[in-house]
Structures are given as structure tokens and as C-alpha cells.
Amino acid sequence: MDTTMTDRSGILVLGEVFAGIISPHTHEMFTAGTTLAEALGQPLTLAMLGTGFEDAEPYLESLDESINVVWHEVLEEEPFPYMAWVDIAAQLVTDGNWRVVVAPGTGIGVDWTPRLAARTGLPLASWSTGVEVIDGQVAVTRDVLGGRAETTVTCNADATFIIAMEPGMIAPSNIGSAEALTLADVFAEFSVDASATSVDTSVNRPPLKEAERVVSGGRGLVDAEGVKKLEALADALNAAVGASGAAVLQEILPHEMQVGSSGVVIRPKLYLAVGLSGSPQHTYGMKDAQYIVAINQDEGAPIFQMADFGVVGDLHKILPALVEELKS
Ligand SMILES: Cc1cc2nc3c(=O)[nH]c(=O)nc-3n(C[C@H](O)[C@H](O)[C@H](O)COP(=O)(O)OP(=O)(O)OC[C@H]3O[C@@H](n4cnc5c(N)ncnc54)[C@H](O)[C@@H]3O)c2cc1C
């Protein structure tokens, strides 16, 4: 792909609609998008992702005709279909040749915007508190160290820059108040494979939140083959399958299986931690399990400090052997 500066133009704002209501943060993102569009002299496109568009449609249709509006109804599913959001957003981002993409930093946004960056291979400035253009370069102020310090980052024009805004840090503006935007209404149809990483419902495993036994896998699973070995053990134990954040980021297990501070918090009788290191974010979600068993090839892995029983070794050999043993 040619990524010269002249090729990249336009600001894309990825707004959110929940049950037909446009999130307040979308108005803040719109401020950021408008600031950049005006300073760079480029068109602004507002893409709305979310649910309940039959309620939001009259409002969206009433918007200033000078704004490009694209929307897509994300499947309404429980649990929240993060990967559908990533699929749609990635398609929007790669279909255009945007200079800047402004994305949400809401509770949901912090989960899917890093995946969007990973999927598209584009730089992401998260926790952004402000945007401006200095000498033709987009400059973003960001909160770091949990808001104890602030830093400014700039991005060259040779790559699309994704900016995830921190909610409540920038004044909201009415959508439609910006001038000098291009005239077009774009209604896009997207094909979304929401099943790509969703749970296999054909298998009758207990739900993660209620299961007495949980078998969780981490980065050490590596790929779908590793996941199969984990699932075989889960089935042999009549256990639910859980995941670490790294396994979810690698897209080998879905987010609804993530255990931890940004996943589910569970208290099963037995928790088997397989090929995961035991980060504080993960152990937050399972530390109160009655018995913790860890399988890890690194005897120094922090998970062993909280495990009642530990096995040091290669999970790819241990899991099939365990399944065989349980079956006999
Ligand atoms: C804001 C925020 C929220 C987060 N929320 C969560 C959350 O809710 N849940 C969560 O889990 N993480 C969360 N994370 C991510 C977290 O910080 C860790 O990055 C993640 O938990 C690491 O996952 P992991 O243990 O699978 O990977 P790693 O830390 O990379 O560990 C992989 C482990 O696998 C072992 N291993 C590798 N190969 C094998 C093998 N063949 N056999 C046996 N062992 C093997 C390695 O020795 C290593 O210990 C969050 C991070 C942030 C910043």
C-alpha cells in the first residue's frame, strides 16, 4: 500500500450508540475530530457503531448534511460482542485512507481499540486528553502513570494514527456544528463474522461464571491447536474454559472468557491455570478459587506462588497426557 502523505486524508471519528442513545463521549470525540479536520483542512467522517439504530436513525438523519455519516448496527449479543466491533472498525479504517482515526476510550473502547490497532497494524495513542496540530503534525497529549503525568506524542503523516480519547477530558460539541466538512451521506453495509472468536455453543460446557471447575489458558497455548488441548482437558473435567488477557489479545480465545480485572471475577472450587504467568490483572479474577493448579514451563512464573499444586513443564505434552489419564 502506498502510504505517502498526500494519499492520507480525512478524519474518521468512531462514535458509539448504545440502545439508540449516542454516548456523551461521542460528542467529545466529535470535538477532537473537528479540531483536527479544521486545522488540517481535511474532511471529517463520523462512523457510528452500536445498537438500537431504529431509535437513533431520526437523530442521525437530522444531522448537518455537511457531515459524512456511516453507521453500522453491531449485533446485539450477550456477552458484549467485542470482536464484531473490531471487525467493523477495522474494515472502516482499512477501507479509507485516513490521516487520523479518533476512537472511544470508554470502558468498552479501552477493550477494543487496542485490538483495532493490532488488527490494522497502526499506531495507537490511548488515554488521550487533547489533540492539536503543530507544524502540520498531529500532536496528542496523553495521561501516563495513571494520570500522574502527561506527555505529548506526535505522529508522522505516513501512517494512519489512531487516537483513543479519555472520556471527560475534552469539551463535548453538538454533532453538526462544524463547518467546512464535505457533503455526502454514506450508508455502508458491512459483512461481519461475529462468530470468528465466539464461544462454541455446540459444546455443552458449564458457564464460566457459575462453573465449579475452570481450565484457563494463556499465551503459552500459542494457537488453535493449543486451545484444542485445553478444551479437551476442560471436557474431561466437565469444566468451563477461561482465558488470560494475552490469549484474548492473540485472538485464540474470545473476550467473554477473559478472567481478571477487565474480564470476569470467579470463585470456582478448582482453577487450572495453563500457560499463563499469573499477572496481577489475571489473578484479580481468580485468586479466591478454592484450589489453584498451575501448569507452566517456567518454574519462576508468579502463578506458582499462589498455586496449591504446580506442574513445571510443557503444557503441549502435559495436557494430552492428563486427558488420557482422566479418561482411563
Ligand atoms: C488495563 C489492563 C487490564 C488487563 N486486564 C486483564 C485481565 O482481565 N485478565 C488478564 O489475564 N490479563 C489482563 N491484562 C493483561 C495482563 O497484564 C497480562 O499481560 C496477561 O495476563 C498475560 O497473559 P499470560 O499470562 O497468558 O501471558 P504471559 O504473561 O506472556 O505468560 C505466558 C506464560 O506461559 C508460559 N508458557 C509458554 N509456553 C509454555 C508451554 N509450552 N508450556 C507451559 N507454559 C508455557 C510462560 O512461561 C509464561 O509464564 C490487562 C492489562 C492491562 C494493561
The ligand as a MOL file (V3000), in Angstrom:
LIG
                    3D

  0  0  0     0  0            999 V3000
M  V30 BEGIN CTAB
M  V30 COUNTS 53 58 0 0 0
M  V30 BEGIN ATOM
M  V30 1 C -5.6510 -2.2950 31.8300 0
M  V30 2 C -5.2800 -3.7520 31.6990 0
M  V30 3 C -6.2190 -4.7080 32.0020 0
M  V30 4 C -5.9070 -6.0630 31.8740 0
M  V30 5 N -6.8390 -6.9970 32.2120 0
M  V30 6 C -6.5120 -8.2950 32.1660 0
M  V30 7 C -7.4460 -9.2930 32.5710 0
M  V30 8 O -8.5970 -9.0290 32.9160 0
M  V30 9 N -7.0310 -10.5840 32.5350 0
M  V30 10 C -5.7810 -10.9570 32.1370 0
M  V30 11 O -5.4670 -12.1630 32.1520 0
M  V30 12 N -4.9040 -10.0350 31.7310 0
M  V30 13 C -5.2360 -8.7240 31.7270 0
M  V30 14 N -4.3350 -7.8020 31.3110 0
M  V30 15 C -3.0870 -8.2780 30.6990 0
M  V30 16 C -2.0560 -8.6630 31.7570 0
M  V30 17 O -1.3210 -7.5250 32.1580 0
M  V30 18 C -1.0800 -9.6850 31.1960 0
M  V30 19 O -0.4650 -9.1600 30.0520 0
M  V30 20 C -1.7290 -11.0120 30.8230 0
M  V30 21 O -2.4740 -11.5060 31.9110 0
M  V30 22 C -0.6510 -12.0020 30.4500 0
M  V30 23 O -1.2610 -13.1360 29.9370 0
M  V30 24 P -0.4760 -14.5090 30.0020 0
M  V30 25 O -0.1710 -14.8540 31.4220 0
M  V30 26 O -1.2220 -15.5080 29.2030 0
M  V30 27 O 0.8600 -14.1930 29.1820 0
M  V30 28 P 2.3350 -14.1250 29.6720 0
M  V30 29 O 2.5000 -13.2160 30.8250 0
M  V30 30 O 3.1660 -13.8970 28.4650 0
M  V30 31 O 2.6270 -15.6000 30.2130 0
M  V30 32 C 2.6560 -16.7170 29.3880 0
M  V30 33 C 3.1250 -17.8780 30.2650 0
M  V30 34 O 3.0490 -19.0750 29.5260 0
M  V30 35 C 4.1590 -19.8830 29.8760 0
M  V30 36 N 4.3800 -20.8050 28.7760 0
M  V30 37 C 4.7540 -20.5030 27.4950 0
M  V30 38 N 4.8260 -21.6190 26.7570 0
M  V30 39 C 4.5050 -22.6520 27.5760 0
M  V30 40 C 4.4330 -24.0700 27.3970 0
M  V30 41 N 4.6860 -24.6460 26.1980 0
M  V30 42 N 4.0790 -24.8130 28.4490 0
M  V30 43 C 3.8350 -24.2630 29.6590 0
M  V30 44 N 3.9020 -22.9200 29.8890 0
M  V30 45 C 4.2290 -22.1490 28.8630 0
M  V30 46 C 5.2860 -18.8980 30.0760 0
M  V30 47 O 6.2940 -19.4580 30.9160 0
M  V30 48 C 4.5760 -17.7220 30.7420 0
M  V30 49 O 4.6200 -17.8110 32.1520 0
M  V30 50 C -4.6260 -6.4590 31.4340 0
M  V30 51 C -3.6750 -5.4880 31.1180 0
M  V30 52 C -3.9960 -4.1530 31.2450 0
M  V30 53 C -2.9550 -3.1280 30.9050 0
M  V30 END ATOM
M  V30 BEGIN BOND
M  V30 1 1 1 2
M  V30 2 1 2 3
M  V30 3 2 2 52
M  V30 4 2 3 4
M  V30 5 1 4 5
M  V30 6 1 4 50
M  V30 7 2 5 6
M  V30 8 1 6 7
M  V30 9 1 6 13
M  V30 10 2 7 8
M  V30 11 1 7 9
M  V30 12 1 9 10
M  V30 13 2 10 11
M  V30 14 1 10 12
M  V30 15 2 12 13
M  V30 16 1 13 14
M  V30 17 1 14 15
M  V30 18 1 14 50
M  V30 19 1 15 16
M  V30 20 1 16 17
M  V30 21 1 16 18
M  V30 22 1 18 19
M  V30 23 1 18 20
M  V30 24 1 20 21
M  V30 25 1 20 22
M  V30 26 1 22 23
M  V30 27 1 23 24
M  V30 28 2 24 25
M  V30 29 1 24 26
M  V30 30 1 24 27
M  V30 31 1 27 28
M  V30 32 2 28 29
M  V30 33 1 28 30
M  V30 34 1 28 31
M  V30 35 1 31 32
M  V30 36 1 32 33
M  V30 37 1 33 34
M  V30 38 1 33 48
M  V30 39 1 34 35
M  V30 40 1 35 36
M  V30 41 1 35 46
M  V30 42 1 36 37
M  V30 43 1 36 45
M  V30 44 2 37 38
M  V30 45 1 38 39
M  V30 46 1 39 40
M  V30 47 2 39 45
M  V30 48 1 40 41
M  V30 49 2 40 42
M  V30 50 1 42 43
M  V30 51 2 43 44
M  V30 52 1 44 45
M  V30 53 1 46 47
M  V30 54 1 46 48
M  V30 55 1 48 49
M  V30 56 2 50 51
M  V30 57 1 51 52
M  V30 58 1 52 53
M  V30 END BOND
M  V30 END CTAB
M  END
